[in-house]
């Protein structure tokens, strides 16, 4: 786990708490969840006039007045994903690892890419090409200005073409921020680079007034997903207005909004010229019911081509999680969390659930700052975890019963919204407070061809996803794992949908009551789910019959696995945190599970590194499993350690047991230079291990872990 992300998570939670306490400024409600269970058909607008009318009408229908929220509750939120070896001896490339992805043949953006002959990495806005044999940097390309020292970026590479994906935001020095007119980027940018010879920019795409969601690449075709709001200026908040007056004012702004405010826009730069563009009205679709307050756009790029050759398409929907197969692209949304808002109308007296002090896998790393106000030590979550009671049994096999697991039913009716006792607002109005039922909306696109994607269906399931691993397409069905929270408790389940229509086929619910999902993995017809509060139940699920999915086994152990990785031969690797029987985290733990018998999952071995954490807990790209040698590598950070004292990558040998092979370390960082010293990625090329941080790349001997080369950035 990188320190920078841990610090970012702590700061984000602190800022959220400060922003949402009584007396805080107003926040508009986020997009209201839509029940798409039976509204599965996507329809394109006939023309621009019908599009404008439809979006206005939907926005007015779902408009909500400004509210001052008394409190917000924040929760840290054999498959293709295996990092199998590539043997490409025929082309002269060395055997090498690849990005740890969810589905085989579907590449995901990451910090490092390699073909065995060369390594391409993006670091603090600089793209570097490193020759794998000589271990020398053979090409560099600076893609950020001097003022902007850091912006989160990732890579997709095919042949001699690389796509650099810059998220919005970033880090700039105090000197840069003080310059007149200086602004940190607020929109994403995608830069196409030619890697042949000296790296050079071919062109770029910049969606306007949008947020980056994610991207997937199949072959040489990349699908980039962004989301945006209509550019409709809302009326100024007036605390003297009643709720109804504010609502009427909001609706009026939507009624008057012109077409230009709704159409997603972008700019394409090529050959020194910038060309504006917008999604065509006929390329905007919508489900039967939609809010009109968010638009999801998919841009298509062939890495062998250029931007703008394939039309962008949009749907009147929201999205925050992307899952892709070779033929389908799924975009889902947790509407109640969309736009960074965490709506919880009132404080609810529920037992606390311990969660790691890190954001979800979609969180944005933040570069460290030398400012004295920035903490430079990693907090110890074990010291702040709630003191709750648990069963004294550390390891216990449990056979599910009718009392512990609900009987699967084909119904997928949404939970009823909870109405809380009305409370008077500041203006004296009595406003009923309603907690909307949690639903995850799902949209499926056909990406089997290289051209414009085609919308296929929309649907929804109760609850919220953890991440993309909560989704899996298998034999014409989509499996979805979610956790549903109420004011009283929580529970998790798996919903099976027909892939062609996203209509409900079956479900199994009632898992982990009072807990939430910490990790999910689907492997063929079997599913694995970890929930946690005080102990870690690992559930195994039989999904062979889509209409009657069922739990077949349950294993309770202390701690939790935040990431599950198939290791072959009926084994599963879990990476997460050990915890005591009170649910207090104790440090990184890696578990080896025997799941050959779905009715009796068992622990083969566990490794515990006290007072530590790893980025692999929420970012699977940070996990490397090299099956040939049984090696697993994860970044490691120590609680309470000085942030700038250097970082480590833990190397484990996984056979019948888990043994520590050693650690790889990077140098100490200069506290006066805002660099992240944390090791973030590991790559295997031939007989070497490459580890990457902001400071540089270390090449180590794979067998002995002895240092071979240090490439300083």
KOLRO-129393 format. One record per residue (C-alpha): x, y, z; residue in three letters. Coordinates in Angstrom, 1 decimal. Layout:
N
> X_Y_Z_ala
...
This chain:
713
> 0.0_0.0_0.0_unk
> 1.5_3.4_-0.9_unk
> 1.7_5.9_1.8_unk
> 0.4_8.7_-0.4_unk
> -2.9_6.9_-1.0_unk
> -3.2_6.1_2.7_unk
> -2.6_9.8_3.6_unk
> -5.0_10.8_0.8_unk
> -7.7_8.5_2.2_unk
> -7.3_9.9_5.7_unk
> -7.4_13.5_4.5_unk
> -10.4_12.8_2.3_unk
> -12.3_11.3_5.2_unk
> -11.3_14.2_7.4_unk
> -12.4_16.8_4.9_unk
> -15.7_15.0_4.3_unk
> -16.4_15.0_8.0_unk
> -15.7_18.7_8.2_unk
> -17.8_19.5_5.2_unk
> -20.9_17.6_6.2_unk
> -21.3_18.5_9.9_unk
> -24.2_20.7_11.0_unk
> -23.8_24.2_9.7_unk
> -21.9_23.2_6.6_unk
> -22.7_24.8_3.3_unk
> -25.4_23.4_1.0_unk
> -24.9_20.4_-1.2_unk
> -27.2_19.4_-4.1_unk
> -28.6_16.0_-3.9_unk
> -26.8_13.5_-6.2_unk
> -28.5_11.7_-9.0_unk
> -31.6_9.8_-7.8_unk
> -31.4_6.0_-8.3_unk
> -33.6_4.6_-11.0_unk
> -35.2_1.2_-10.9_unk
> -34.3_-0.2_-14.3_unk
> -35.3_-3.8_-13.5_unk
> -38.0_-3.8_-16.1_unk
> -37.0_-0.8_-18.1_unk
> -34.3_-2.5_-20.1_unk
> -34.6_-1.1_-23.6_unk
> -32.3_1.7_-24.7_unk
> -33.8_4.2_-27.2_unk
> -32.0_6.7_-29.3_unk
> -33.4_10.2_-29.6_unk
> -35.0_10.9_-33.0_unk
> -33.3_14.3_-33.4_unk
> -31.8_17.2_-31.5_unk
> -35.3_18.7_-30.7_unk
> -36.6_15.5_-29.2_unk
> -33.3_15.0_-27.3_unk
> -33.5_18.5_-25.8_unk
> -37.1_18.0_-24.8_unk
> -36.5_14.6_-23.3_unk
> -33.5_15.7_-21.3_unk
> -35.2_18.8_-20.0_unk
> -38.3_16.9_-19.0_unk
> -36.4_14.2_-17.2_unk
> -34.2_16.7_-15.4_unk
> -37.2_18.6_-14.2_unk
> -39.0_15.4_-13.1_unk
> -36.0_14.3_-11.0_unk
> -34.9_17.8_-9.8_unk
> -34.3_18.2_-6.1_unk
> -33.9_21.2_-4.0_unk
> -30.7_22.1_-2.3_unk
> -30.4_20.6_1.2_unk
> -28.1_21.1_4.1_unk
> -27.2_17.6_5.2_unk
> -26.8_17.2_8.9_unk
> -24.4_14.3_8.5_unk
> -22.8_12.1_5.9_unk
> -21.5_8.6_6.4_unk
> -18.4_7.6_4.3_unk
> -17.5_4.0_3.8_unk
> -14.1_3.1_2.4_unk
> -15.2_1.5_-0.3_unk
> -9.4_-19.3_-13.3_unk
> -10.1_-16.0_-14.8_unk
> -8.4_-13.7_-17.2_unk
> -7.2_-11.6_-14.4_unk
> -4.4_-14.0_-13.6_unk
> -0.9_-12.6_-14.2_unk
> 0.2_-15.5_-16.3_unk
> 3.5_-15.7_-18.0_unk
> 3.8_-14.8_-21.7_unk
> 6.2_-17.0_-23.6_unk
> 7.1_-15.1_-26.8_unk
> 10.4_-16.8_-27.7_unk
> 9.4_-17.0_-31.4_unk
> 9.5_-13.2_-31.7_unk
> 12.7_-12.9_-29.6_unk
> 11.0_-11.3_-26.6_unk
> 11.9_-12.5_-23.1_unk
> 9.3_-14.3_-21.0_unk
> 7.6_-11.6_-19.0_unk
> 4.7_-10.8_-16.8_unk
> 1.8_-8.5_-17.8_unk
> -0.7_-6.3_-16.1_unk
> -2.9_-8.1_-13.6_unk
> -6.2_-7.7_-15.4_unk
> -9.7_-9.0_-14.8_unk
> -10.4_-10.8_-18.1_unk
> -8.0_-12.4_-20.5_unk
> -7.5_-10.4_-23.7_unk
> -8.9_-7.3_-22.1_unk
> -6.1_-4.9_-21.2_unk
> -6.5_-2.3_-18.5_unk
> -4.6_1.0_-18.1_unk
> -1.6_0.8_-15.7_unk
> 1.6_2.6_-14.8_unk
> 3.9_0.1_-16.5_unk
> 3.7_-2.0_-19.7_unk
> 6.3_-4.3_-21.1_unk
> 6.6_-6.6_-24.2_unk
> 9.7_-8.3_-22.8_unk
> 12.1_-6.3_-25.0_unk
> 11.3_-2.9_-23.6_unk
> 9.5_-1.3_-20.6_unk
> 7.2_1.7_-21.0_unk
> 6.3_3.6_-17.9_unk
> 4.6_6.9_-17.1_unk
> 5.8_8.8_-14.0_unk
> 5.0_12.4_-13.0_unk
> 4.0_13.3_-16.5_unk
> 7.2_11.8_-18.1_unk
> 6.9_8.8_-20.4_unk
> 10.0_6.6_-20.5_unk
> 11.1_3.8_-22.7_unk
> 13.6_1.4_-21.1_unk
> 15.5_-1.3_-23.0_unk
> 15.1_-4.5_-21.1_unk
> 18.4_-6.0_-22.1_unk
> 20.7_-3.0_-21.5_unk
> 18.5_-1.5_-18.8_unk
> 19.0_1.9_-20.2_unk
> 16.4_4.6_-20.8_unk
> 16.3_4.9_-24.6_unk
> 13.6_7.5_-24.9_unk
> 11.7_10.1_-22.8_unk
> 8.8_12.4_-23.5_unk
> 7.7_15.1_-21.1_unk
> 3.9_15.4_-21.3_unk
> 3.3_17.9_-18.5_unk
> 4.3_21.5_-18.2_unk
> 6.9_22.6_-15.6_unk
> 4.3_24.0_-13.3_unk
> 2.3_20.8_-13.0_unk
> 4.5_18.4_-11.2_unk
> 2.1_15.5_-11.0_unk
> -1.2_14.2_-12.4_unk
> -2.4_10.7_-12.2_unk
> -1.7_8.9_-15.5_unk
> -1.8_5.4_-16.9_unk
> -0.8_3.6_-20.1_unk
> -2.2_1.3_-22.7_unk
> 0.3_0.0_-25.3_unk
> 0.1_-1.9_-28.5_unk
> 3.1_-2.3_-30.7_unk
> 4.7_1.1_-31.3_unk
> 1.7_3.1_-30.0_unk
> 1.0_4.1_-26.5_unk
> -2.1_5.9_-25.1_unk
> -1.4_8.0_-22.0_unk
> -4.5_8.5_-19.9_unk
> -4.3_11.6_-17.7_unk
> -7.0_12.0_-15.0_unk
> -8.1_15.4_-13.9_unk
> -6.5_17.1_-10.9_unk
> -2.9_16.7_-9.8_unk
> -0.1_18.3_-7.7_unk
> 1.6_21.7_-8.2_unk
> 4.1_23.5_-6.0_unk
> 3.0_26.5_-4.0_unk
> 5.1_28.7_-6.4_unk
> 3.2_27.3_-9.4_unk
> -0.2_27.8_-7.7_unk
> 0.7_31.4_-6.9_unk
> 1.2_32.3_-10.6_unk
> -1.6_34.4_-12.2_unk
> -3.9_32.3_-14.3_unk
> -2.5_29.0_-13.2_unk
> -5.0_26.2_-12.9_unk
> -4.8_22.5_-12.2_unk
> -6.5_20.5_-14.9_unk
> -10.1_19.8_-14.1_unk
> -10.8_17.5_-17.1_unk
> -9.1_14.3_-18.3_unk
> -6.8_14.2_-21.4_unk
> -5.8_11.3_-23.5_unk
> -2.5_11.5_-25.5_unk
> -1.5_9.2_-28.3_unk
> 2.2_8.6_-28.6_unk
> 4.4_7.1_-31.3_unk
> 7.1_4.9_-29.6_unk
> 9.1_4.2_-32.7_unk
> 12.5_5.9_-32.4_unk
> 12.2_9.0_-30.3_unk
> 8.8_9.1_-28.6_unk
> 6.5_11.8_-30.0_unk
> 2.9_12.9_-29.6_unk
> 0.6_12.1_-32.5_unk
> -2.6_13.7_-31.1_unk
> -4.8_14.0_-28.0_unk
> -8.4_14.0_-26.9_unk
> -9.7_16.2_-24.2_unk
> -13.4_15.6_-23.1_unk
> -14.7_18.9_-21.7_unk
> -16.6_19.2_-18.4_unk
> -16.2_15.5_-17.8_unk
> -14.6_13.0_-15.4_unk
> -12.6_10.0_-16.4_unk
> -14.2_6.7_-15.4_unk
> -12.0_4.0_-17.0_unk
> -10.9_2.4_-20.2_unk
> -10.4_-1.0_-21.7_unk
> -8.5_-2.3_-24.8_unk
> -9.2_-5.3_-26.9_unk
> -6.7_-5.9_-29.6_unk
> -5.7_-2.4_-30.7_unk
> -9.2_-0.9_-30.0_unk
> -9.6_1.3_-26.9_unk
> -12.9_2.3_-25.3_unk
> -12.6_5.3_-23.1_unk
> -15.5_6.0_-20.7_unk
> -16.2_9.5_-19.2_unk
> -19.1_11.0_-17.5_unk
> -20.4_14.5_-17.2_unk
> -23.3_16.7_-16.0_unk
> -25.3_19.1_-18.2_unk
> -23.7_22.5_-18.0_unk
> -26.7_24.1_-16.5_unk
> -25.9_26.8_-13.8_unk
> -28.0_26.1_-10.8_unk
> -29.6_29.1_-9.0_unk
> -27.7_30.6_-6.1_unk
> -28.5_29.0_-2.8_unk
> -30.7_31.2_-0.6_unk
> -31.3_30.0_3.0_unk
> -34.3_32.2_3.3_unk
> -36.2_30.3_0.5_unk
> -38.4_27.4_1.3_unk
> -37.7_23.9_0.0_unk
> -40.5_24.3_-2.6_unk
> -39.2_27.7_-3.8_unk
> -35.7_26.3_-4.2_unk
> -37.1_23.3_-6.0_unk
> -39.1_25.5_-8.4_unk
> -36.0_27.6_-9.1_unk
> -33.9_24.5_-9.9_unk
> -36.6_23.2_-12.3_unk
> -36.8_26.5_-14.1_unk
> -33.1_26.4_-14.9_unk
> -33.5_23.0_-16.5_unk
> -36.5_24.1_-18.5_unk
> -34.5_27.0_-20.0_unk
> -31.2_25.1_-20.6_unk
> -30.3_25.2_-24.3_unk
> -29.2_22.1_-26.4_unk
> -25.5_23.2_-26.1_unk
> -25.7_22.7_-22.3_unk
> -26.5_19.0_-22.7_unk
> -24.4_17.7_-25.5_unk
> -21.0_16.2_-24.3_unk
> -18.2_18.1_-25.9_unk
> -14.5_17.4_-26.5_unk
> -11.4_18.7_-28.3_unk
> -9.1_16.9_-30.6_unk
> -5.5_18.1_-31.0_unk
> -3.4_17.0_-34.0_unk
> -0.7_18.6_-36.0_unk
> -0.7_21.6_-33.8_unk
> -4.4_22.3_-34.5_unk
> -7.3_22.0_-32.1_unk
> -10.7_20.9_-33.4_unk
> -13.8_21.1_-31.3_unk
> -16.3_18.2_-31.4_unk
> -19.6_17.1_-29.8_unk
> -21.5_13.9_-29.6_unk
> -24.2_13.9_-32.3_unk
> -27.8_14.0_-31.1_unk
> -28.6_10.7_-32.9_unk
> -25.7_9.1_-30.9_unk
> -27.4_9.9_-27.6_unk
> -29.6_7.2_-26.2_unk
> -31.6_6.7_-23.0_unk
> -33.3_4.0_-21.0_unk
> -37.0_4.1_-20.4_unk
> -36.5_6.0_-17.2_unk
> -33.6_8.4_-16.6_unk
> -32.8_11.5_-14.6_unk
> -31.4_13.7_-17.4_unk
> -28.8_15.0_-14.9_unk
> -25.8_12.9_-16.1_unk
> -24.5_11.7_-19.4_unk
> -22.2_8.7_-20.0_unk
> -19.9_8.9_-23.1_unk
> -17.8_6.2_-24.7_unk
> -15.0_7.3_-27.0_unk
> -13.4_4.8_-29.4_unk
> -9.8_4.8_-30.6_unk
> -7.8_2.3_-32.6_unk
> -4.2_2.8_-31.5_unk
> -3.1_2.3_-35.1_unk
> -5.3_5.2_-36.2_unk
> -6.1_8.7_-34.8_unk
> -8.7_10.4_-32.7_unk
> -12.0_11.4_-34.3_unk
> -12.2_8.6_-36.8_unk
> -15.0_6.8_-34.8_unk
> -18.0_8.6_-33.5_unk
> -18.5_9.0_-29.7_unk
> -21.7_7.8_-28.3_unk
> -23.6_8.8_-25.1_unk
> -26.4_7.5_-22.9_unk
> -28.4_9.5_-20.4_unk
> -27.1_7.6_-17.4_unk
> -24.3_7.7_-14.8_unk
> -21.3_5.5_-14.4_unk
> -18.4_4.9_-12.1_unk
> -17.3_1.3_-12.6_unk
> -16.2_-0.4_-15.9_unk
> -16.0_-4.1_-16.6_unk
> -15.1_-5.5_-20.0_unk
> -15.0_-8.8_-21.8_unk
> -13.9_-9.4_-25.4_unk
> -17.3_-8.6_-26.7_unk
> -19.1_-6.6_-24.0_unk
> -18.5_-3.4_-22.1_unk
> -20.4_-2.9_-18.9_unk
> -20.6_0.5_-17.1_unk
> -22.3_0.6_-13.7_unk
> -23.1_3.3_-11.2_unk
> -23.8_3.6_-7.5_unk
> -26.1_6.6_-7.9_unk
> -26.2_7.6_-4.2_unk
> -22.4_8.2_-4.3_unk
> -22.2_9.8_-7.7_unk
> -20.5_13.2_-8.0_unk
> -18.7_12.8_-4.7_unk
> -21.8_13.3_-2.5_unk
> -22.5_10.9_0.3_unk
> -26.2_11.4_1.2_unk
> -27.2_10.3_4.6_unk
> -30.1_12.6_5.6_unk
> -29.8_12.0_9.3_unk
> -27.3_10.5_11.8_unk
> -28.2_6.9_12.3_unk
> -27.3_5.0_15.5_unk
> -25.8_1.8_14.2_unk
> -22.9_-0.3_15.4_unk
> -19.7_0.8_13.7_unk
> -18.1_-1.5_11.1_unk
> -14.3_-1.4_11.0_unk
> -13.0_-0.5_7.6_unk
> -9.4_0.0_6.4_unk
> -8.4_3.7_6.2_unk
> -8.0_3.5_2.5_unk
> -10.3_4.5_-0.4_unk
> -11.7_2.0_-3.0_unk
> -9.8_0.9_-6.0_unk
> -11.0_3.8_-8.0_unk
> -9.4_6.3_-5.6_unk
> -6.8_8.8_-7.0_unk
> -3.3_8.7_-5.5_unk
> -2.1_12.1_-4.2_unk
> 1.5_13.1_-4.4_unk
> 3.2_13.7_-1.0_unk
> 3.8_17.3_0.1_unk
> 6.7_18.7_2.0_unk
> 4.3_21.0_3.8_unk
> 4.6_20.6_7.6_unk
> 0.8_20.2_7.8_unk
> 0.9_17.0_5.7_unk
> 1.3_13.9_7.9_unk
> 4.5_11.9_7.0_unk
> 3.7_8.9_9.0_unk
> 1.4_6.1_8.1_unk
> -1.4_5.9_10.6_unk
> -2.0_2.7_12.5_unk
> -5.7_1.6_11.8_unk
> -5.4_-1.0_14.4_unk
> -5.3_1.7_17.1_unk
> -8.4_3.4_15.9_unk
> -10.6_0.4_15.1_unk
> -13.9_0.2_17.0_unk
> -13.9_-2.0_20.1_unk
> -16.5_-4.5_19.2_unk
> -17.0_-8.0_20.4_unk
> -16.6_-11.1_18.3_unk
> -16.7_-14.8_18.6_unk
> -13.5_-16.1_20.2_unk
> -13.1_-18.8_17.5_unk
> -10.4_-17.8_15.2_unk
> -10.9_-20.4_12.5_unk
> -14.2_-22.1_12.0_unk
> -15.8_-24.0_9.1_unk
> -19.5_-23.2_8.9_unk
> -22.2_-25.1_7.0_unk
> -24.8_-22.7_5.8_unk
> -28.3_-23.2_7.0_unk
> -31.7_-21.8_6.2_unk
> -31.3_-19.5_9.3_unk
> -28.0_-18.0_8.1_unk
> -28.5_-17.9_4.3_unk
> -31.7_-16.7_2.6_unk
> -33.3_-19.0_0.1_unk
> -32.6_-17.8_-3.5_unk
> -35.6_-16.4_-5.3_unk
> -36.0_-15.0_-8.8_unk
> -37.5_-11.8_-7.5_unk
> -35.4_-8.6_-7.8_unk
> -37.9_-6.1_-6.5_unk
> -36.1_-3.0_-5.1_unk
> -36.1_-2.5_-1.3_unk
> -38.7_0.0_0.0_unk
> -37.4_3.5_0.7_unk
> -37.2_4.2_4.4_unk
> -39.0_7.3_5.6_unk
> -37.4_8.9_8.7_unk
> -39.3_11.0_11.2_unk
> -39.7_14.5_9.7_unk
> -37.6_17.3_11.2_unk
> -37.9_21.0_10.8_unk
> -35.6_22.8_8.4_unk
> -33.9_26.1_9.2_unk
> -36.7_27.9_7.4_unk
> -39.3_26.3_9.6_unk
> -40.6_23.8_7.0_unk
> -41.1_20.2_8.0_unk
> -39.3_18.1_5.5_unk
> -39.7_14.4_5.5_unk
> -36.3_12.7_5.3_unk
> -36.2_9.7_3.0_unk
> -33.3_7.3_2.6_unk
> -33.5_6.2_-1.0_unk
> -33.0_2.4_-1.5_unk
> -29.5_1.6_-2.8_unk
> -29.5_0.3_-6.4_unk
> -26.7_-0.2_-8.8_unk
> -27.5_0.7_-12.4_unk
> -25.9_-1.4_-15.2_unk
> -25.5_-0.6_-18.9_unk
> -24.2_-3.0_-21.5_unk
> -22.5_-2.1_-24.8_unk
> -21.6_-4.4_-27.7_unk
> -17.9_-3.9_-28.5_unk
> -17.4_-7.0_-30.6_unk
> -16.4_-4.9_-33.6_unk
> -13.8_-2.2_-33.9_unk
> -16.3_0.6_-34.8_unk
> -18.9_2.4_-32.8_unk
> -20.1_0.5_-29.7_unk
> -23.8_-0.5_-29.7_unk
> -26.0_-0.2_-26.7_unk
> -27.7_-3.4_-25.8_unk
> -29.5_-3.1_-22.5_unk
> -29.8_-1.5_-19.1_unk
> -30.8_-3.0_-15.8_unk
> -30.3_-2.6_-12.0_unk
> -29.8_-4.7_-8.9_unk
> -30.2_-3.8_-5.2_unk
> -27.1_-2.5_-3.3_unk
> -23.7_-1.2_-4.3_unk
> -20.7_-2.7_-6.0_unk
> -17.3_-2.9_-4.4_unk
> -15.4_-2.8_-7.7_unk
> -15.2_-4.3_-11.2_unk
> -14.5_-7.8_-9.7_unk
> -18.1_-7.7_-8.4_unk
> -19.1_-8.3_-12.0_unk
> -18.6_-11.4_-14.2_unk
> -20.1_-12.5_-17.5_unk
> -20.3_-16.2_-18.0_unk
> -22.4_-18.3_-20.4_unk
> -24.8_-15.6_-21.4_unk
> -25.3_-14.3_-17.9_unk
> -23.9_-11.5_-15.8_unk
> -23.2_-12.2_-12.1_unk
> -23.3_-9.1_-9.8_unk
> -22.3_-9.1_-6.1_unk
> -23.5_-6.2_-4.0_unk
> -23.9_-5.0_-0.4_unk
> -27.2_-3.4_0.6_unk
> -27.2_-1.1_3.6_unk
> -30.2_0.1_5.6_unk
> -30.4_2.3_8.7_unk
> -30.4_-0.9_10.8_unk
> -28.1_-3.4_9.2_unk
> -26.4_-4.6_6.0_unk
> -26.3_-7.8_4.0_unk
> -24.7_-9.0_0.7_unk
> -25.8_-11.1_-2.2_unk
> -25.2_-12.2_-5.8_unk
> -27.7_-11.4_-8.5_unk
> -27.7_-13.3_-11.8_unk
> -29.0_-11.4_-14.9_unk
> -29.6_-12.4_-18.4_unk
> -26.8_-10.8_-20.4_unk
> -28.9_-9.9_-23.4_unk
> -31.6_-8.0_-21.6_unk
> -30.1_-7.6_-18.0_unk
> -33.4_-9.0_-16.7_unk
> -33.3_-10.9_-13.4_unk
> -32.6_-14.6_-13.6_unk
> -31.9_-15.6_-10.0_unk
> -30.3_-14.4_-6.8_unk
> -28.9_-15.5_-3.4_unk
> -29.0_-13.0_-0.6_unk
> -28.7_-12.7_3.1_unk
> -24.9_-13.2_3.2_unk
> -22.7_-11.5_5.8_unk
> -25.5_-9.8_7.8_unk
> -24.1_-6.7_9.5_unk
> -21.0_-6.8_7.3_unk
> -20.0_-5.6_3.8_unk
> -18.2_-7.1_0.9_unk
> -14.4_-6.8_1.0_unk
> -13.6_-8.9_-2.1_unk
> -15.2_-11.0_-4.8_unk
> -13.9_-13.3_-7.4_unk
> -15.8_-15.3_-10.0_unk
> -14.0_-18.3_-11.6_unk
> -16.2_-20.1_-14.2_unk
> -19.3_-21.4_-12.6_unk
> -18.1_-20.8_-9.0_unk
> -18.0_-17.5_-7.0_unk
> -16.1_-16.5_-3.9_unk
> -17.0_-13.6_-1.6_unk
> -15.4_-12.2_1.5_unk
> -17.4_-10.1_3.9_unk
> -16.0_-8.6_7.1_unk
> -16.9_-7.0_10.4_unk
> -15.0_-8.9_13.1_unk
> -14.1_-12.1_11.3_unk
> -13.8_-13.0_7.6_unk
> -16.4_-15.3_6.2_unk
> -15.2_-16.7_2.8_unk
> -18.3_-17.8_1.0_unk
> -18.2_-20.3_-1.9_unk
> -21.1_-20.1_-4.3_unk
> -22.4_-22.6_-6.9_unk
> -23.6_-20.5_-9.9_unk
> -24.1_-23.4_-12.4_unk
> -27.8_-22.8_-12.5_unk
> -28.4_-19.1_-13.1_unk
> -31.9_-19.3_-11.8_unk
> -30.9_-20.9_-8.5_unk
> -27.5_-19.7_-7.4_unk
> -26.6_-21.0_-3.9_unk
> -24.0_-20.9_-1.2_unk
> -22.2_-24.2_-0.8_unk
> -19.6_-23.4_1.9_unk
> -18.4_-20.9_4.4_unk
> -15.0_-20.5_6.1_unk
> -14.6_-18.1_9.1_unk
> -11.1_-16.7_9.9_unk
> -9.9_-13.6_11.6_unk
> -9.1_-10.6_9.4_unk
> -10.2_-10.2_5.8_unk
> -9.1_-10.6_2.2_unk
> -9.5_-7.5_0.2_unk
> -8.3_-9.1_-3.1_unk
> -8.7_-12.7_-4.3_unk
> -6.5_-14.2_-7.0_unk
> -6.8_-17.6_-8.6_unk
> -3.6_-19.7_-8.2_unk
> -4.6_-22.8_-10.1_unk
> -5.1_-26.4_-8.8_unk
> -8.1_-25.4_-6.8_unk
> -6.3_-22.8_-4.8_unk
> -7.0_-19.2_-4.1_unk
> -4.7_-16.4_-2.8_unk
> -6.2_-13.8_-0.6_unk
> -4.5_-10.5_0.2_unk
> -5.8_-8.2_3.0_unk
> -5.5_-7.6_6.7_unk
> -5.2_-9.8_9.7_unk
> -7.4_-8.7_12.6_unk
> -8.0_-9.7_16.2_unk
> -11.3_-11.1_17.4_unk
> -12.5_-7.5_18.0_unk
> -12.1_-6.7_14.3_unk
> -9.0_-4.5_14.9_unk
> -6.6_-4.8_12.0_unk
> -3.1_-6.1_12.8_unk
> -1.2_-5.9_9.5_unk
> -0.9_-7.4_6.0_unk
> -1.9_-11.0_5.7_unk
> -1.7_-13.3_2.6_unk
> -3.8_-16.5_2.8_unk
> -3.7_-19.6_0.6_unk
> -7.1_-21.2_0.4_unk
> -7.9_-24.7_-0.7_unk
> -11.2_-24.4_-2.7_unk
> -11.2_-27.7_-4.5_unk
> -14.2_-28.8_-2.4_unk
> -16.8_-25.9_-2.8_unk
> -18.6_-27.3_0.3_unk
> -15.5_-27.1_2.5_unk
> -13.1_-24.3_1.8_unk
> -10.0_-24.5_3.9_unk
> -6.9_-22.5_4.8_unk
> -3.6_-24.1_3.6_unk
> -1.3_-21.4_4.9_unk
> -1.2_-17.8_6.1_unk
> 1.5_-15.2_6.2_unk
> 1.2_-12.2_8.5_unk
> 3.4_-9.1_8.3_unk
> 2.6_-7.1_11.4_unk
> 1.9_-3.4_11.5_unk
> 1.8_-3.1_7.7_unk
> -0.5_-2.7_4.7_unk
> -0.3_-3.1_1.0_unk
> -1.7_-1.2_-2.0_unk
> -2.8_-4.5_-3.5_unk
> -5.6_-4.5_-1.0_unk
> -7.5_-2.1_-3.2_unk
> -5.5_-1.9_-6.4_unk
> -5.1_-5.4_-8.0_unk
> -2.6_-3.9_-10.5_unk
> -0.2_-3.8_-7.6_unk
> -0.3_-7.6_-7.2_unk
> 2.0_-9.8_-9.2_unk
> 1.7_-13.6_-9.2_unk
> 4.3_-15.5_-11.2_unk
> 3.0_-19.1_-11.4_unk
> 6.1_-20.7_-12.9_unk
> 8.2_-20.0_-9.8_unk
> 5.3_-19.6_-7.3_unk
> 6.3_-16.0_-6.6_unk
> 3.9_-13.3_-5.3_unk
> 5.0_-9.7_-5.0_unk
> 3.2_-6.9_-3.3_unk
> 4.2_-3.3_-2.2_unk
> 4.5_-3.0_1.5_unk
> 4.2_0.0_3.8_unk
> 4.7_-0.1_7.6_unk
> 2.4_1.7_10.0_unk
> 4.1_4.4_11.9_unk
> 7.2_4.4_9.7_unk
> 8.6_7.7_8.3_unk
> 7.1_8.2_4.9_unk
> 10.5_9.2_3.3_unk
> 12.6_6.3_4.7_unk
> 12.2_4.3_1.6_unk
> 9.8_1.5_0.6_unk
> 9.6_-2.2_0.2_unk
> 8.2_-4.9_-2.0_unk
> 7.4_-8.1_-0.2_unk
> 8.3_-11.3_-2.1_unk
> 6.6_-14.5_-1.1_unk
> 7.1_-18.1_-2.2_unk
> 3.8_-19.9_-2.6_unk
> 3.7_-23.6_-2.7_unk
> 1.9_-25.9_-0.3_unk
> 2.7_-23.1_2.2_unk
> 3.5_-19.4_2.1_unk
> 7.1_-18.5_2.9_unk
> 8.8_-15.1_2.8_unk
> 11.5_-15.1_0.1_unk
> 12.7_-11.6_1.0_unk
> 12.1_-7.9_0.3_unk
> 13.2_-5.5_-2.4_unk
> 13.8_-1.9_-1.2_unk
> 14.1_1.4_-2.8_unk
> 16.3_4.3_-1.6_unk
> 15.3_6.9_1.0_unk
> 13.6_10.0_-0.5_unk
> 14.4_13.6_0.0_unk
> 11.7_15.1_2.2_unk
> 12.1_18.5_0.5_unk
> 11.2_17.0_-2.9_unk
> 7.5_16.0_-3.4_unk
> 8.1_12.5_-4.6_unk
> 6.2_9.4_-3.7_unk
> 8.9_6.9_-2.6_unk
> 6.5_4.0_-2.4_unk
> 7.0_1.0_-4.6_unk
> 3.8_0.7_-6.7_unk
> 4.4_-2.0_-9.3_unk
> 6.4_-5.1_-10.0_unk
> 7.3_-6.8_-13.3_unk
> 9.1_-10.0_-14.1_unk
> 11.3_-10.1_-17.3_unk
> 13.3_-13.2_-17.9_unk
> 15.4_-13.9_-14.7_unk
> 14.9_-10.4_-13.3_unk
> 12.3_-8.6_-11.1_unk
> 11.7_-4.9_-11.8_unk
> 10.1_-2.7_-9.2_unk
> 8.8_0.9_-9.8_unk
> 8.4_4.0_-7.7_unk
> 8.6_7.7_-8.3_unk
> 12.3_7.6_-7.5_unk
> 13.1_5.1_-10.2_unk
> 13.3_1.4_-11.2_unk
> 15.3_-1.3_-9.4_unk
> 16.2_-4.4_-11.3_unk
> 16.8_-7.4_-9.0_unk
> 17.8_-11.0_-9.6_unk
> 14.6_-13.1_-9.5_unk
> 16.2_-16.1_-7.7_unk
> 18.3_-14.3_-5.0_unk
> 16.6_-10.8_-5.1_unk
> 20.1_-9.3_-5.2_unk
> 20.4_-5.8_-6.7_unk
> 21.4_-5.7_-10.4_unk
> 20.6_-2.2_-11.6_unk
> 19.1_1.1_-10.3_unk
> 17.6_3.4_-12.9_unk
> 17.0_6.8_-11.3_unk
> 14.2_9.0_-12.6_unk
